């Protein structure tokens, strides 16, 4: 029996992505390369529609799958194609990216992957993640110093505080590793390795700060600042999810998925903050 394709509304799609755990569903972008690079949903598997019939083996027929495109037509065609190939639970994002209002990431599919590819263990991965969080914290503090608007500077300092707390969370995760003792010497050694593991200026999503500001000059108001912060968090979420999909080591993949969930929670906190910001 051919599966039914459900055309899913953006709000319902967001709920699906939030509630179904990582590794238990597939998000499929069927647009062309240039469209994907301009903006895509974090963690999306990218297979352009013209290539889909030849790349079915890259998808798990047993997982629920949500396809999307620019406006909804190509993703519906893709989902119908997959239904005919034995996929069980299929959705197409109604209205596509034109209707989507959630977080997006930018760049080609391999953007930022190099920043994590050398991590061969959960411990090394957490060190790199901690180092990228520190770079982002420094980035926000630098924006605060450069800002001539005190309200905007305060906002940047608050963003920096978010990253400091996130670094503490990453250390707590690392400290729970087997054989790790929770003392100041261990912590200092962890932080030194973490700082050394990341190239200067590489932020959470594996991109250098100047590249982010290449898309946007130093933010001049709260709206631009919040847009920048959400873009960075979406980029980090995207990076961890894509790296998890390619990780063969079970423990490494589990840690990557944990980091992705941390970023998703961080992005939600930022979204709540945006909702309450009086000038956004």
Protein Blocks (a to p, Z undefined) as FASTA:
>chain_A
ZZddddddfklmmmmmmmmcghiaccddfbdfklmmnoccehiacddfklmmmmmmmpcf
kbccddddfkommmmmmmmmmmmnopabdcddehijmlpcbdcdeddfkgoklmmmmpcb
fklmmmmmmmmmmmmmmmmmmmmmmpmbfklmmmmmmmmmmmmmmmmmmmmmmmmpghia
cdfklmmmmmmmmmmmpcghiafkopafklmmmmpccdfbfklmmmmmmmmmmmmmmmmm
mmmmmpmblklmmmmmmmmmmmmmmmmmmmmmmmmpmkZZ
